[in-house]
């Protein structure tokens, strides 16, 4: 829908209430209930997609980190065996990184639940737009998820170096 303004320029939507033309002059926007409904539906689908993606990310980090621990232990037992282990510090670093990655993911489940409860409380109190949504738990969840991914990758790098030192 093109806005009506005296200069004939197509305005750009900058909020629900105003349109700004190319000369930065504000004009009151005509009511757009259809647009509001579409935006609301689109927003809801984005939120649902974000939840699905976060769930998939958490499952992937847990599965990959846990599986990597198992595979590395099998490699140590079956391939390296009783020969002289080279670069054992890298194996230990990989195990620590993967263990911390799993721990971080598990902790993020708790902080995510706390953030959701806080967001519901903020919605009920009508402070959701005045405060950080979910409070500090939201930020902590993001940090834990990012850290879990980084720790997984650090574990992969460490095990690659260990394997390179111990290939028969």
C-alpha positions in Angstrom: 0.0 0.0 0.0 1.5 3.3 -1.0 1.2 6.1 1.5 -0.6 9.3 0.5 1.5 12.4 0.9 1.6 15.7 -0.8 4.9 15.2 -2.6 3.9 11.8 -4.1 6.9 10.0 -2.7 6.5 6.4 -1.5 7.1 6.5 2.2 8.8 3.9 4.3 7.2 2.4 7.4 9.2 3.2 10.5 6.6 2.4 13.1 2.9 1.5 13.3 1.9 5.2 13.5 4.1 7.2 11.1 5.4 7.2 7.6 8.5 9.1 6.6 8.8 10.5 3.1 12.1 11.0 1.3 12.5 14.5 2.8 12.2 13.0 6.3 8.8 14.6 6.8 6.5 12.5 9.0 2.9 11.7 7.9 0.3 10.0 10.0 -0.2 6.5 8.5 -3.6 5.3 7.5 -4.9 2.4 9.7 -3.7 -0.9 8.4 -5.5 -3.7 10.3 -4.7 -6.3 7.6 -1.1 -5.4 7.7 -1.1 -5.6 11.6 -2.7 -9.1 11.4 -0.1 -10.3 8.8 2.8 -8.9 10.9 1.4 -10.5 14.1 1.1 -13.8 12.3 4.6 -13.5 10.8 6.0 -12.6 14.2 4.4 -15.6 15.8 5.8 -17.9 13.2 9.3 -16.4 13.7 9.0 -17.1 17.5 7.9 -20.7 16.9 10.8 -21.2 14.4 13.3 -19.8 16.9 12.1 -22.2 19.5 12.4 -25.2 17.1 15.8 -24.1 16.1 17.0 -23.7 19.7 15.7 -27.1 20.5 17.5 -28.6 17.5 20.7 -26.8 18.5 20.6 -28.1 22.1 19.9 -31.6 20.9 22.7 -31.5 18.4 25.3 -30.1 20.9 24.3 -32.8 23.4 24.4 -35.6 20.9 27.6 -34.5 19.2 29.5 -33.9 22.5 28.3 -37.1 24.1 29.0 -39.1 21.0 32.5 -37.5 20.6 33.3 -38.6 24.1 32.4 -42.2 23.3 34.2 -42.3 20.0 37.4 -40.8 21.4 37.4 -43.4 24.2 36.9 -46.2 21.6 39.7 -44.7 19.5 42.0 -44.7 22.6 41.2 -48.3 23.4 41.0 -49.9 20.0 43.5 -47.9 17.9 46.0 -46.5 20.3 45.7 -49.4 22.6 48.8 -50.2 24.6 51.3 -48.3 22.4 52.9 -45.2 23.8 50.3 -42.4 23.8 51.5 -39.1 22.3 49.9 -35.8 23.1 47.7 -37.0 25.9 47.0 -33.5 27.0 45.0 -32.9 23.8 42.8 -35.9 24.5 42.3 -34.6 28.0 41.5 -31.2 26.7 38.9 -32.7 24.2 37.2 -34.6 27.0 37.1 -31.6 29.3 35.7 -29.4 26.4 33.0 -31.9 25.6 32.1 -32.5 29.2 31.8 -28.7 29.7 29.8 -28.4 26.5 27.2 -31.0 27.7 27.2 -29.3 31.1 26.6 -25.9 29.5 23.8 -27.2 27.4 22.1 -28.8 30.4 22.5 -25.6 32.4 21.0 -23.6 29.5 17.8 -25.8 29.8 17.4 -24.5 33.3 18.2 -20.8 32.6 15.9 -20.9 29.5 13.0 -22.1 31.7 13.8 -19.3 34.2 13.8 -16.8 31.3 10.5 -18.0 30.1 8.9 -17.7 33.5 10.4 -14.2 33.9 9.0 -13.2 30.5 5.6 -14.4 31.5 5.8 -12.4 34.7 6.9 -9.3 32.8 4.0 -9.8 30.4 1.6 -10.0 33.3 3.2 -7.0 35.0 3.1 -5.1 31.6 6.8 -4.4 31.9 7.9 -6.7 29.0 8.8 -3.7 26.8 10.5 -1.8 29.5 12.9 -4.5 30.7 15.1 -7.1 29.0 12.7 -9.9 28.0 13.4 -12.8 30.3 15.8 -10.8 32.4 19.3 -11.9 33.1 18.3 -15.5 32.5 17.8 -14.8 28.8 21.3 -13.4 28.5 22.8 -16.2 30.5 21.0 -18.8 28.3 22.5 -17.2 25.2 26.0 -17.2 26.7 25.7 -20.8 27.8 24.4 -21.9 24.3 27.2 -20.0 22.5 29.8 -21.3 24.9 28.6 -24.9 24.5 29.0 -24.7 20.8 32.5 -23.2 21.1 33.5 -25.8 23.6 32.4 -28.6 21.3 34.5 -27.1 18.4 37.5 -26.7 20.8 37.1 -30.4 21.7 37.0 -31.4 18.0 40.2 -29.4 17.4 41.9 -31.0 20.3 41.0 -34.5 19.3 42.2 -33.9 15.8 45.6 -32.9 17.1 45.6 -36.0 19.4 44.6 -38.4 16.6 47.3 -36.8 14.3 49.9 -37.6 17.0 48.7 -41.2 17.5 47.8 -42.6 14.1 49.5 -46.0 13.6 
